[in-house]
Amino acid sequence: MSKIRNASRGLNTYPEKYQLDEYYPNNPENIRRFFRWSYRIVYQVNEKSIDILNVLHTSQEPNQE
């Protein structure tokens, strides 16, 4: 878990660095995601904070149709 925490440290300086999470239903355009190792890290950019919402192994990705 500390590796994932370290990977997310740069988000506070440029939170819009990564693209919007296309799997999040009705994304209010503040839910983003990035990949590290075999994980997809989903985070939410708020006015005063950045919250990690989910850490998923890429084998759990929804099927794209």
Beta strands, then each sheet from edge to edge (+ up, - down):
strand 1: 31-36
strand 2: 39-45
strand 3: 50-57
sheet 1: 1+ 2- 3+
end
